[in-house]
Structures are given as structure tokens and as C-alpha cells.
Amino acid sequence: MSNIPQLLVHDHEDNVGVVVVEGLTAGTEMLCVVTHDNSSFKLTAKHDVPIGHKIALKDIADGDTAIKYGEDIGKFVAAVGQGEHVHTQNLKTKRW
């Protein structure tokens, strides 16, 4: 495992984190850092995920709220497993 964080999470209440490296591939055991207190944990990426995209930190059900930066950022429109890619195929804004 790298000692450079691959996933950043703002708050312990968040259920998604953001990929901060290029070329993240499925099967990578990521170093995940919680910026609120600089704690860390490990999580395995289930998909190739581009930089800037989100990954589920836990299993999430269809209809659940996405929490990033401690804030509601949208609604899941499909179930997502821990370590899976979170993007427009499974997450929609609540704005419209």
C-alpha cells in the first residue's frame, strides 16, 4: 500500500470520498485520509475510478442521501457497494 493518500474524506459522517490520484485501478488497497482530524483507514477500490470522482465508503442503498464534506450532495438512485465508483449512473442532485 502506498503512503500517499489515494482517497480523501472530509468528515467521519461522510459516506463518499474523493479520488485524488491519477490511474486508480480496481483492486487497489487505498490509503484514505479523513481531513477533519488527519486519521486514516484502508479501503479497496472495486472499479477503476478517475481522479476527482467519488467512491462509496460503505454499502449504500437506493434512495439514501450522499454525504460529502458533512453535507447532503444528492440522492442515490441505485445501490452502491463499499469501494464502488459513485457517479451520475448512481447519484443524482436533489436540485432538480
ZIPEDA-V541711 format. One line per field, one symbol per residue. burial: # if it has 16 or more other C-alpha atoms within 10 Angstrom, else .. A space follows every 10 residues. Layout:
burial: ???
This chain:
burial: ....###### #..####### ...#...### ####...... ..####..## ...####..# ....#####. ..######.# ######.... ##....
